[in-house]
Amino acid sequence: MQIGQLRCFLAVADERHFTRAARTLGLAQPSVSAQVRSLESAVGAQLFHRMKGRIALTDAGEALLPFARRIIADVDAASSQLREVGGLARGRLAVGATPSLAATLVPPVLVRFHAAYPGIDLALREAGSEDLVAAVEEGTVDIALVILPVRHEILETQALLREELVLAVSRTHPLAKRKTIAVADLRDVPLVMFREGYDLRNATEAACRAAGFAPSFAVEGGEMDGVVRLTAAGLGAAIVPSIVVAENASLRAVRIAQPALTRTIGLAHRRDRRLSRAAQEMVETVRALVRDRSWLKNAPPGLTALR
């Protein structure tokens, strides 16, 4: 089993197409096909179902996939570490962030980091905390801004911010003039709800259950941008981070009391892999911006730096 074979296997698995995989790798399509066939010969199993117009992983391919990702991630990490002996002139860093942070904190972080280290190629993965934790575990993301707590032995976390969750409504919504609201008062309020697996959906449903009711949905299944747009259009209300409303003039924030809802934002990375110099500098960049709040146009209440 060779590194080149595994890279070709992963590219085909991601693209579900040999020609697109070859284009991604900068190789000729016959070369990619040959590498995959050699890998299949080495492992003694067919890795792909090759059907007209599409490709799918076999059971053997599905079994190999997570191991291949970890192997390639470890090889890339080792290469990056070796390159760093000469400094931060070159390299690659993959950063993950939840959608609310990708729209607020992350842009100034990446701008500041790129200005200091222009030779480091940056990749951003925007996803919910559950998906980001999985990406950090498999090694496709080096560090991620996630919602704590994260109970995974392989990960190390550092708390950065405590943030208040608020009820976002349009400026014409019947609740727009309220300053505070109890969770129990949301019993008959249609909510714009995030998709399954979003930490904000879990937090909303848990708060409603604790208040003795199941929330009613005006619509569900959205990502952050979609939820914000639908809420601003007046379709319903949504429980979102305070920074989202502070940065959106189309929304009003109603603070939630009895009880207040908060979340803790932190950095996560693999415990068994020393942070590269580039990752260490990225962590320091994030901490600096969190402390001085220069990334916020309008600092919302209930936002507290923990480091």
Backbone torsions as a table, in degrees:
resi	resn	phi	psi	omega
1	MET	NA	121.1	-175.0
2	GLN	-114.3	155.5	-177.3
3	ILE	-60.1	-43.4	179.6
4	GLY	-60.6	-38.3	177.6
5	GLN	-64.1	-42.8	-179.6
6	LEU	-66.5	-38.4	177.4
7	ARG	-62.3	-42.5	178.7
8	CYS	-65.8	-42.6	177.9
9	PHE	-58.3	-46.1	-179.3
10	LEU	-65.1	-40.7	179.9
11	ALA	-62.4	-43.6	178.9
12	VAL	-67.4	-39.7	178.6
13	ALA	-62.1	-38.7	-179.5
14	ASP	-74.7	-41.4	-175.2
15	GLU	-86.8	-21.0	-174.4
16	ARG	55.4	33.5	-176.2
17	HIS	-165.1	127.8	-176.8
18	PHE	-68.7	-41.5	-177.6
19	THR	-66.5	-44.0	178.5
20	ARG	-65.8	-36.9	177.5
21	ALA	-63.2	-41.7	178.6
22	ALA	-62.6	-40.8	178.9
23	ARG	-63.5	-41.6	178.5
24	THR	-61.7	-39.2	-177.2
25	LEU	-85.0	-11.8	-176.8
26	GLY	73.4	30.7	-179.6
27	LEU	-119.6	167.5	173.5
28	ALA	-78.1	145.7	-177.4
29	GLN	-58.4	-42.0	178.1
30	PRO	-60.1	-33.2	178.7
31	SER	-65.6	-42.3	178.8
32	VAL	-64.1	-44.9	178.8
33	SER	-60.0	-41.8	-179.9
34	ALA	-64.8	-40.5	178.9
35	GLN	-63.4	-41.5	179.9
36	VAL	-67.2	-41.9	178.1
37	ARG	-62.3	-39.6	177.9
38	SER	-63.6	-39.7	178.4
39	LEU	-65.6	-43.7	178.4
40	GLU	-60.2	-38.9	177.5
41	SER	-65.2	-39.4	-177.9
42	ALA	-67.2	-39.8	-177.5
43	VAL	-89.6	-11.3	177.5
44	GLY	73.3	30.1	179.9
45	ALA	-154.7	150.2	174.7
46	GLN	-77.3	131.7	-175.7
47	LEU	-98.7	-21.3	-179.0
48	PHE	-131.9	141.7	165.1
49	HIS	-84.2	117.9	-178.9
50	ARG	-99.0	101.5	-178.4
51	MET	-113.9	159.3	-178.8
52	LYS	-63.6	119.7	176.6
53	GLY	87.0	-10.4	179.7
54	ARG	-159.0	163.9	-178.7
55	ILE	-132.6	140.7	177.8
56	ALA	-136.5	150.8	177.2
57	LEU	-72.5	138.6	169.8
58	THR	-78.9	176.6	176.5
59	ASP	-60.4	-38.0	178.1
60	ALA	-65.6	-39.3	177.9
61	GLY	-64.2	-42.2	177.7
62	GLU	-62.4	-38.3	-179.7
63	ALA	-68.6	-36.9	-178.4
64	LEU	-75.6	-28.8	-169.8
65	LEU	-53.2	-54.2	-177.8
66	PRO	-63.5	-35.1	178.5
67	PHE	-67.4	-41.2	179.4
68	ALA	-62.8	-41.7	178.9
69	ARG	-61.4	-43.4	-179.1
70	ARG	-66.9	-40.6	179.2
71	ILE	-61.4	-47.9	-179.0
72	ILE	-66.1	-39.1	178.0
73	ALA	-62.2	-41.6	179.3
74	ASP	-66.9	-40.7	178.1
75	VAL	-62.9	-44.8	179.4
76	ASP	-64.1	-38.4	179.2
77	ALA	-64.8	-41.3	178.9
78	ALA	-64.6	-41.8	178.4
79	SER	-62.5	-41.7	179.8
80	SER	-63.4	-42.5	179.1
81	GLN	-60.5	-42.7	-179.3
82	LEU	-66.0	-39.6	178.6
83	ARG	-64.3	-30.4	-175.7
84	GLU	-73.3	-9.8	174.6
85	VAL	-56.0	-34.0	179.0
86	GLY	-89.1	6.5	178.8
87	GLY	110.3	-167.1	-176.6
88	LEU	-102.1	33.7	-178.9
89	ALA	-73.8	-28.6	-179.6
90	ARG	-139.7	163.7	176.5
91	GLY	144.7	-178.1	-179.4
92	ARG	-142.5	141.9	-179.8
93	LEU	-138.5	125.5	177.9
94	ALA	-103.9	122.6	-176.3
95	VAL	-117.7	136.6	176.6
96	GLY	-112.2	150.5	178.3
97	ALA	-155.9	147.8	173.6
98	THR	-68.7	157.3	-175.7
99	PRO	-56.4	-39.9	-179.4
100	SER	-64.4	-37.1	179.1
101	LEU	-78.3	-32.6	177.2
102	ALA	-63.6	-24.6	-179.5
103	ALA	-94.8	-8.8	-174.5
104	THR	-126.9	-66.8	-176.0
105	LEU	-77.5	-39.7	-171.2
106	VAL	-64.7	-44.3	-178.4
107	PRO	-54.6	-50.4	178.3
108	PRO	-66.6	-29.4	176.0
109	VAL	-62.4	-48.9	-178.1
110	LEU	-67.2	-36.4	177.8
111	VAL	-62.9	-46.6	-179.3
112	ARG	-65.4	-42.3	-179.1
113	PHE	-65.9	-44.1	-178.3
114	HIS	-64.3	-36.3	178.4
115	ALA	-64.0	-35.1	-179.0
116	ALA	-82.3	-33.1	-175.3
117	TYR	-134.5	70.2	-175.4
118	PRO	-64.6	-17.4	-179.5
119	GLY	-81.0	-9.5	-179.9
120	ILE	-89.4	119.5	175.9
121	ASP	-75.8	130.2	-177.0
122	LEU	-108.3	138.8	174.5
123	ALA	-126.9	132.4	-178.8
124	LEU	-111.9	128.7	173.9
125	ARG	-111.5	115.3	179.4
126	GLU	-103.2	121.8	-176.9
127	ALA	-166.4	172.5	174.2
128	GLY	-70.7	164.8	-175.4
129	SER	-58.5	-41.2	-178.3
130	GLU	-60.6	-44.8	179.7
131	ASP	-66.8	-37.8	-179.4
132	LEU	-68.4	-39.8	177.5
133	VAL	-60.3	-43.0	177.9
134	ALA	-63.3	-39.0	-179.9
135	ALA	-66.6	-39.4	177.0
136	VAL	-66.5	-41.2	180.0
137	GLU	-61.9	-42.4	-178.1
138	GLU	-82.2	-7.9	173.5
139	GLY	91.0	7.5	178.5
140	THR	-83.7	-13.7	173.3
141	VAL	-125.7	133.0	-177.7
142	ASP	-78.7	-49.8	177.5
143	ILE	-139.0	150.6	-177.9
144	ALA	-142.8	144.5	171.9
145	LEU	-90.5	113.3	-173.2
146	VAL	-131.2	173.5	177.8
147	ILE	-93.4	127.3	-179.3
148	LEU	-93.7	155.9	5.4
149	PRO	-82.8	154.6	173.4
150	VAL	-119.1	114.1	-175.4
151	ARG	-101.8	73.0	176.5
152	HIS	-131.6	120.0	-174.6
153	GLU	-60.2	-29.3	-176.1
154	ILE	-77.3	-13.2	-176.3
155	LEU	-105.7	145.1	171.9
156	GLU	-111.4	137.8	-177.4
157	THR	-127.5	154.5	177.0
158	GLN	-134.3	120.8	179.1
159	ALA	-71.4	137.8	-177.9
160	LEU	-119.9	-47.0	-172.3
161	LEU	-138.7	143.7	166.3
162	ARG	-110.3	129.4	-171.0
163	GLU	-128.8	140.3	178.0
164	GLU	-84.1	139.0	171.2
165	LEU	-94.1	139.4	-177.1
166	VAL	-128.9	165.9	173.2
167	LEU	-89.9	115.7	178.1
168	ALA	-91.3	132.5	177.2
169	VAL	-138.7	160.0	174.0
170	SER	-71.8	164.5	-177.8
171	ARG	-69.7	-15.1	178.7
172	THR	-104.0	2.8	-179.1
173	HIS	-67.8	146.1	179.8
174	PRO	-57.0	-23.4	-179.7
175	LEU	-94.9	2.9	-172.5
176	ALA	-63.8	-24.9	-178.3
177	LYS	-89.6	-5.8	178.5
178	ARG	-75.1	143.2	175.0
179	LYS	-91.9	-36.3	177.6
180	THR	-137.2	161.6	177.9
181	ILE	-151.8	145.2	175.0
182	ALA	-87.5	150.5	178.3
183	VAL	-57.7	-38.0	-179.3
184	ALA	-60.3	-26.6	-179.7
185	ASP	-73.0	-8.1	-179.3
186	LEU	-89.8	5.1	-176.1
187	ARG	-52.4	-43.4	-176.6
188	ASP	-110.3	18.4	-179.6
189	VAL	-96.8	116.2	177.9
190	PRO	-63.6	133.2	-176.9
191	LEU	-111.5	144.1	169.0
192	VAL	-88.1	116.4	-167.8
193	MET	-113.3	142.8	178.0
194	PHE	-70.7	165.8	178.6
195	ARG	-69.3	165.3	175.2
196	GLU	-59.4	140.3	179.0
197	GLY	95.2	-13.8	177.5
198	TYR	-75.0	134.8	180.0
199	ASP	-62.6	-32.1	179.7
200	LEU	-69.4	-33.2	174.7
201	ARG	-65.6	-45.7	179.8
202	ASN	-60.3	-42.6	-179.3
203	ALA	-65.0	-41.5	-179.5
204	THR	-65.2	-48.8	-178.7
205	GLU	-64.4	-38.0	179.1
206	ALA	-65.3	-41.6	179.4
207	ALA	-64.8	-41.0	179.6
208	CYS	-67.5	-41.5	178.1
209	ARG	-61.8	-40.7	179.4
210	ALA	-63.7	-28.2	178.9
211	ALA	-87.5	0.0	172.7
212	GLY	94.7	19.7	179.4
213	PHE	-151.0	162.9	173.8
214	ALA	-99.4	133.4	-177.0
215	PRO	-67.8	150.4	173.7
216	SER	-99.4	141.1	-174.0
217	PHE	-109.3	129.7	168.4
218	ALA	-75.8	-37.7	176.1
219	VAL	-161.5	149.7	178.4
220	GLU	-138.2	162.7	176.2
221	GLY	104.6	8.8	-173.9
222	GLY	-86.5	159.5	166.4
223	GLU	-90.3	175.4	-174.5
224	MET	-56.6	-50.0	-177.0
225	ASP	-60.9	-42.0	179.6
226	GLY	-65.9	-42.3	178.9
227	VAL	-62.0	-43.6	179.9
228	VAL	-63.1	-44.7	-178.4
229	ARG	-65.5	-43.6	-179.8
230	LEU	-66.3	-37.2	177.5
231	THR	-66.6	-44.6	178.6
232	ALA	-63.1	-29.3	179.1
233	ALA	-77.7	-9.3	176.0
234	GLY	95.9	12.7	-178.4
235	LEU	-70.1	-29.6	-179.8
236	GLY	179.9	-170.4	176.6
237	ALA	-105.6	164.1	179.7
238	ALA	-148.8	141.8	173.6
239	ILE	-89.3	117.2	-173.4
240	VAL	-138.2	167.1	174.5
241	PRO	-63.7	145.4	-178.1
242	SER	-59.7	-32.1	-178.3
243	ILE	-66.3	-28.0	179.9
244	VAL	-65.1	-42.9	-179.6
245	VAL	-73.5	-38.0	-179.3
246	ALA	-60.5	-30.0	-177.6
247	GLU	-96.6	7.1	-177.4
248	ASN	-128.7	110.3	-176.0
249	ALA	-70.3	-13.4	-178.6
250	SER	-85.0	-6.3	-175.9
251	LEU	-116.0	153.0	170.5
252	ARG	-114.2	144.3	178.9
253	ALA	-104.3	126.4	172.7
254	VAL	-108.8	118.3	-177.4
255	ARG	-69.7	140.9	-176.7
256	ILE	-97.4	128.3	178.8
257	ALA	-126.7	164.9	174.1
258	GLN	56.8	59.9	-3.0
259	PRO	-99.2	164.3	172.2
260	ALA	-70.2	148.1	178.9
261	LEU	-112.0	130.1	178.9
262	THR	-134.5	165.0	172.1
263	ARG	-142.0	155.9	179.9
264	THR	-112.2	127.7	-179.8
265	ILE	-101.0	136.3	179.8
266	GLY	-146.9	172.9	176.0
267	LEU	-98.6	140.3	178.0
268	ALA	-128.0	140.6	174.2
269	HIS	-152.4	169.0	-178.5
270	ARG	-68.6	130.6	179.3
271	ARG	-71.8	-29.8	-174.4
272	ASP	-90.6	6.6	-178.6
273	ARG	-131.9	118.8	-179.3
274	ARG	-62.1	135.9	178.3
275	LEU	-61.6	133.9	174.8
276	SER	-65.7	164.7	178.1
277	ARG	-61.6	-37.9	178.4
278	ALA	-63.4	-42.7	178.9
279	ALA	-65.2	-38.9	177.8
280	GLN	-61.9	-42.2	178.8
281	GLU	-67.4	-34.9	176.9
282	MET	-64.7	-41.8	177.8
283	VAL	-59.8	-44.2	179.5
284	GLU	-65.4	-36.2	177.5
285	THR	-63.8	-44.0	177.9
286	VAL	-61.6	-47.0	-178.7
287	ARG	-60.5	-41.1	-178.9
288	ALA	-62.7	-43.7	-179.4
289	LEU	-69.8	-36.6	178.1
290	VAL	-61.8	-40.0	-178.2
291	ARG	-68.3	-41.3	-173.3
292	ASP	-95.6	-5.8	176.1
293	ARG	58.6	19.3	-178.6
294	SER	-67.4	-11.4	179.6
295	TRP	-83.4	-7.2	-178.4
296	LEU	-105.2	128.6	172.2
297	LYS	-73.7	-43.2	-179.5
298	ASN	-130.1	104.1	-177.8
299	ALA	-69.6	118.2	-179.9
300	PRO	-78.2	160.2	174.5
301	PRO	-69.4	157.1	174.6
302	GLY	77.6	19.4	177.7
303	LEU	-111.2	115.3	-173.5
304	THR	-126.8	125.3	175.1
305	ALA	-74.8	133.6	-178.5
306	LEU	-102.3	-8.0	179.1
307	ARG	-138.4	NA	NA
